[in-house]
Amino acid sequence: MTEQEIADAVETPVETAAVDDDARDEADIAADYIEELLDICDLDGDIEIEERAGRVYLSVADEGDALRVLSKPDTVSALQELTRIAVQAETGEFSRLILDVGGSRDARASELQRLVDTAIERIEAGSSSAALPPMSSYERKLVHDLVAEKGFHSESEGEGRDRHTVVTR
């Protein structure tokens, strides 16, 4: 099913921006999956597909607050994992797609910025390091970038669900 057929079938617009052929299959499967989920939940949403640094980004937005329930951080993480599994089941390859529902990624990026700012304040006040709470690899990458922008150093420590970032001078 093409993106337009998906959009016509569920009356939900799908926009695609700069996605190469390899990522297009992943993006199409992911969009199909999210479209079906929205349809089952009787929710409307606009899906935008984008590729950045070899990773597919799927954003779901709406005009009101219909996606409010689905945009909670834990729910978005769960939906992202389910969508990745759906893609992997179809392609046989691991998916690194990133899902954003109702601006949840921007909200989380703001939270991460506040965490980094607080950690840096503790270090500037005399602490030798500041450990942040456990987070996903994607979030840790964002944190590493934010820390580097501030001129500090960071490393990931721990295993599995306990993996977290430690900020130092």
GINORHU-V543928 format. One record per residue. N is the residue number from 1. RES is the residue in three letters. PHI is phi in degrees with one decimal (999 if undefined). NEAR is the number of other ideal C-beta (glycine too) atoms within 10 Angstrom. D_FIRST is the distance of its C-alpha to the first C-alpha in whole Angstrom. Layout:
# GINORHU-V543928
n:N res:RES phi:PHI near:NEAR d_first:D_FIRST
n:N res:RES phi:PHI near:NEAR d_first:D_FIRST
This chain:
# GINORHU-V543928
n:1 res:MET phi:999 near:12 d_first:0
n:2 res:THR phi:-79.3 near:9 d_first:4
n:3 res:GLU phi:-60.2 near:20 d_first:7
n:4 res:GLN phi:-67.9 near:11 d_first:8
n:5 res:GLU phi:-62.6 near:11 d_first:6
n:6 res:ILE phi:-61.8 near:19 d_first:7
n:7 res:ALA phi:-61.2 near:17 d_first:10
n:8 res:ASP phi:-67.1 near:13 d_first:11
n:9 res:ALA phi:-66.7 near:13 d_first:10
n:10 res:VAL phi:-111.9 near:17 d_first:12
n:11 res:GLU phi:56.1 near:8 d_first:14
n:12 res:THR phi:-124.0 near:20 d_first:14
n:13 res:PRO phi:-64.0 near:16 d_first:14
n:14 res:VAL phi:-122.0 near:24 d_first:13
n:15 res:GLU phi:-108.3 near:12 d_first:15
n:16 res:THR phi:-120.8 near:17 d_first:15
n:17 res:ALA phi:-123.8 near:11 d_first:18
n:18 res:ALA phi:47.0 near:9 d_first:19
n:19 res:VAL phi:-116.2 near:18 d_first:17
n:20 res:ASP phi:-74.9 near:10 d_first:18
n:21 res:ASP phi:-61.8 near:6 d_first:15
n:22 res:ASP phi:-63.9 near:13 d_first:16
n:23 res:ALA phi:-75.2 near:22 d_first:16
n:24 res:ARG phi:-61.3 near:15 d_first:12
n:25 res:ASP phi:-59.7 near:15 d_first:11
n:26 res:GLU phi:-59.9 near:25 d_first:13
n:27 res:ALA phi:-64.8 near:25 d_first:12
n:28 res:ASP phi:-63.8 near:21 d_first:8
n:29 res:ILE phi:-63.8 near:21 d_first:9
n:30 res:ALA phi:-63.0 near:25 d_first:12
n:31 res:ALA phi:-64.1 near:24 d_first:10
n:32 res:ASP phi:-57.2 near:21 d_first:8
n:33 res:TYR phi:-61.7 near:21 d_first:12
n:34 res:ILE phi:-65.5 near:24 d_first:14
n:35 res:GLU phi:-59.0 near:21 d_first:12
n:36 res:GLU phi:-63.5 near:14 d_first:12
n:37 res:LEU phi:-61.6 near:17 d_first:16
n:38 res:LEU phi:-60.6 near:21 d_first:17
n:39 res:ASP phi:-64.1 near:14 d_first:16
n:40 res:ILE phi:-59.7 near:8 d_first:18
n:41 res:CYS phi:-80.6 near:13 d_first:21
n:42 res:ASP phi:56.4 near:7 d_first:20
n:43 res:LEU phi:-117.2 near:15 d_first:20
n:44 res:ASP phi:-101.0 near:17 d_first:19
n:45 res:GLY phi:-163.8 near:23 d_first:18
n:46 res:ASP phi:-98.1 near:14 d_first:17
n:47 res:ILE phi:-106.9 near:23 d_first:15
n:48 res:GLU phi:-118.3 near:16 d_first:16
n:49 res:ILE phi:-113.3 near:23 d_first:16
n:50 res:GLU phi:-144.3 near:18 d_first:18
n:51 res:GLU phi:-119.8 near:19 d_first:20
n:52 res:ARG phi:-136.0 near:11 d_first:24
n:53 res:ALA phi:52.2 near:6 d_first:26
n:54 res:GLY phi:75.3 near:9 d_first:23
n:55 res:ARG phi:-120.8 near:14 d_first:22
n:56 res:VAL phi:-82.9 near:28 d_first:18
n:57 res:TYR phi:-115.0 near:20 d_first:19
n:58 res:LEU phi:-114.4 near:23 d_first:17
n:59 res:SER phi:-113.4 near:21 d_first:19
n:60 res:VAL phi:-116.3 near:27 d_first:19
n:61 res:ALA phi:-132.3 near:15 d_first:22
n:62 res:ASP phi:-143.3 near:18 d_first:23
n:63 res:GLU phi:-77.2 near:9 d_first:26
n:64 res:GLY phi:-107.9 near:7 d_first:28
n:65 res:ASP phi:-122.7 near:9 d_first:28
n:66 res:ALA phi:-62.1 near:16 d_first:26
n:67 res:LEU phi:-88.7 near:22 d_first:24
n:68 res:ARG phi:-51.3 near:11 d_first:28
n:69 res:VAL phi:-65.3 near:12 d_first:28
n:70 res:LEU phi:-79.8 near:22 d_first:25
n:71 res:SER phi:-93.0 near:21 d_first:26
n:72 res:LYS phi:-68.9 near:14 d_first:29
n:73 res:PRO phi:-51.5 near:14 d_first:30
n:74 res:ASP phi:-65.8 near:7 d_first:30
n:75 res:THR phi:-68.2 near:14 d_first:27
n:76 res:VAL phi:-62.0 near:22 d_first:25
n:77 res:SER phi:-60.5 near:16 d_first:26
n:78 res:ALA phi:-64.5 near:13 d_first:25
n:79 res:LEU phi:-62.8 near:20 d_first:21
n:80 res:GLN phi:-62.3 near:21 d_first:21
n:81 res:GLU phi:-64.8 near:13 d_first:22
n:82 res:LEU phi:-62.7 near:14 d_first:20
n:83 res:THR phi:-67.0 near:24 d_first:17
n:84 res:ARG phi:-61.1 near:20 d_first:18
n:85 res:ILE phi:-64.6 near:13 d_first:19
n:86 res:ALA phi:-61.2 near:18 d_first:15
n:87 res:VAL phi:-65.1 near:24 d_first:14
n:88 res:GLN phi:-63.4 near:14 d_first:17
n:89 res:ALA phi:-63.2 near:11 d_first:17
n:90 res:GLU phi:-81.8 near:16 d_first:13
n:91 res:THR phi:-99.0 near:13 d_first:15
n:92 res:GLY phi:79.1 near:7 d_first:19
n:93 res:GLU phi:-122.7 near:11 d_first:20
n:94 res:PHE phi:-62.4 near:9 d_first:21
n:95 res:SER phi:-107.4 near:23 d_first:20
n:96 res:ARG phi:-111.3 near:14 d_first:22
n:97 res:LEU phi:-61.6 near:19 d_first:20
n:98 res:ILE phi:-115.5 near:18 d_first:21
n:99 res:LEU phi:-108.9 near:24 d_first:21
n:100 res:ASP phi:-124.3 near:20 d_first:22
n:101 res:VAL phi:-121.0 near:25 d_first:23
n:102 res:GLY phi:58.4 near:21 d_first:25
n:103 res:GLY phi:79.5 near:13 d_first:27
n:104 res:SER phi:-61.8 near:22 d_first:28
n:105 res:ARG phi:-67.8 near:20 d_first:28
n:106 res:ASP phi:-64.5 near:11 d_first:30
n:107 res:ALA phi:-63.8 near:15 d_first:32
n:108 res:ARG phi:-67.6 near:19 d_first:33
n:109 res:ALA phi:-60.9 near:14 d_first:33
n:110 res:SER phi:-65.9 near:10 d_first:36
n:111 res:GLU phi:-63.1 near:12 d_first:37
n:112 res:LEU phi:-63.7 near:19 d_first:37
n:113 res:GLN phi:-60.7 near:14 d_first:39
n:114 res:ARG phi:-63.8 near:10 d_first:42
n:115 res:LEU phi:-61.6 near:19 d_first:42
n:116 res:VAL phi:-64.2 near:24 d_first:43
n:117 res:ASP phi:-59.0 near:11 d_first:45
n:118 res:THR phi:-65.6 near:13 d_first:47
n:119 res:ALA phi:-62.3 near:25 d_first:47
n:120 res:ILE phi:-66.3 near:19 d_first:49
n:121 res:GLU phi:-60.3 near:11 d_first:51
n:122 res:ARG phi:-63.8 near:14 d_first:53
n:123 res:ILE phi:-67.4 near:18 d_first:53
n:124 res:GLU phi:-65.3 near:10 d_first:55
n:125 res:ALA phi:-85.3 near:8 d_first:57
n:126 res:GLY phi:124.9 near:6 d_first:58
n:127 res:SER phi:-68.5 near:15 d_first:56
n:128 res:SER phi:-79.7 near:8 d_first:55
n:129 res:SER phi:-156.4 near:14 d_first:51
n:130 res:ALA phi:-141.6 near:21 d_first:49
n:131 res:ALA phi:-92.6 near:14 d_first:46
n:132 res:LEU phi:-95.5 near:20 d_first:43
n:133 res:PRO phi:-67.6 near:9 d_first:41
n:134 res:PRO phi:-58.4 near:16 d_first:39
n:135 res:MET phi:-156.6 near:19 d_first:35
n:136 res:SER phi:-69.0 near:14 d_first:32
n:137 res:SER phi:-61.3 near:10 d_first:32
n:138 res:TYR phi:-62.5 near:15 d_first:30
n:139 res:GLU phi:-66.6 near:21 d_first:32
n:140 res:ARG phi:-62.6 near:19 d_first:35
n:141 res:LYS phi:-62.4 near:13 d_first:34
n:142 res:LEU phi:-59.3 near:19 d_first:34
n:143 res:VAL phi:-62.7 near:23 d_first:38
n:144 res:HIS phi:-57.0 near:17 d_first:39
n:145 res:ASP phi:-64.8 near:12 d_first:38
n:146 res:LEU phi:-63.9 near:21 d_first:39
n:147 res:VAL phi:-64.4 near:22 d_first:43
n:148 res:ALA phi:-62.1 near:11 d_first:43
n:149 res:GLU phi:-60.0 near:10 d_first:43
n:150 res:LYS phi:-87.8 near:13 d_first:46
n:151 res:GLY phi:83.2 near:8 d_first:48
n:152 res:PHE phi:-111.5 near:17 d_first:48
n:153 res:HIS phi:-116.1 near:13 d_first:46
n:154 res:SER phi:-145.6 near:22 d_first:44
n:155 res:GLU phi:-140.7 near:13 d_first:43
n:156 res:SER phi:-89.2 near:16 d_first:41
n:157 res:GLU phi:-134.7 near:12 d_first:43
n:158 res:GLY phi:91.9 near:12 d_first:42
n:159 res:GLU phi:-127.1 near:6 d_first:40
n:160 res:GLY phi:55.7 near:6 d_first:37
n:161 res:ARG phi:-67.8 near:9 d_first:36
n:162 res:ASP phi:-90.9 near:9 d_first:40
n:163 res:ARG phi:-65.7 near:14 d_first:39
n:164 res:HIS phi:-143.6 near:16 d_first:40
n:165 res:THR phi:-108.2 near:27 d_first:41
n:166 res:VAL phi:-116.1 near:16 d_first:45
n:167 res:VAL phi:-101.5 near:25 d_first:46
n:168 res:THR phi:-135.0 near:14 d_first:50
n:169 res:ARG phi:-70.3 near:11 d_first:52
